[in-house]
C-alpha cells in the first residue's frame, strides 16, 4: 500500500504544475502511471478548470488504447 500512496504523492506533486491530463473515463483522471498501472483520482470539470479529488483514488491495469488528453487553464487539487 505504501507504494500506491507514494505514486499518488508523485502524481499530486506533478499535477500542481501540469495543465494537460489524460482522462481515463468520465470520472477518473490519470495522476501517475507506470508501465503496468494507471493511478487515478476522481475529477470534475467546470469550464476551463479541472478539480482533481485525490481522496477518491483508483488503480487500473494499463491497457492498450487511447486516453483522451485535455488541457485546462486552471487546476485545483483537493484531498
N, C-alpha and C positions, 0 to 999 in steps of 0.2 A: 504494500500500500504506500510506503514512503516514496517509492519510485514514481508512482502515479501522482502523488502530491508534488514532487519535485518537477514533474513535467508541467503541471498546472502553474507552478511558480514561474518557470521559464516562460511559459506562454503568456502569463499575465504581464511579465516584465516587457516582453517584446510587443505586446498589444498596446502598451502605452504610447509607443511612437509609430506604430503601424497604422496605415489608413486603408489598405486593401486586405480583405479577408475572404477565405474560402468558406462558402456556405455548404454544409453537408446536406441539409434539408430545410424545411420551413421553420424549424425551431432550433437547430444546432449549428454553431459556428466552430470551425476547427481553430483551436488556440495553439496547438502544438501537434506535431506529427513525427513519427519515426518511420522506418521502412515497413513496419507491420501494423502500426496502430495510429488512429486519429484520437486525440484527446479533445473533447468538445465542451462547450458551455452553451447554455440557453441564450438566445438573443431576441431582441425586438428592434424594429426599425421605425424611426419617426422622421420622415423626410430624408435629410442627408446625414442623420445621426444614427449610429448603431449603439445600443445599450447591451453590453455583454455581462450576463449574470453568472459569475463563476461559482455561485453557491449551488447551481444546478449543473452538475458535471456528468459527462458520459465518456465511455471509451467504445470505439468501434474498430473492428478489423478493417484494415486498409484494403480496399478493393479496387480493381481496375475500373476506370470510368472517370468521367469529368466532374469536377466540382465547379460550382458557379462562383466566380470571383467578383466581388463588388467593392467599390471604393467609396469611402464616406468622408465627409468634411470633418465630422466630429465623432469621437469615440469616447464612450463613458463606460468605465469598468465598475461593476458593483459586486460585492461579496455577499 
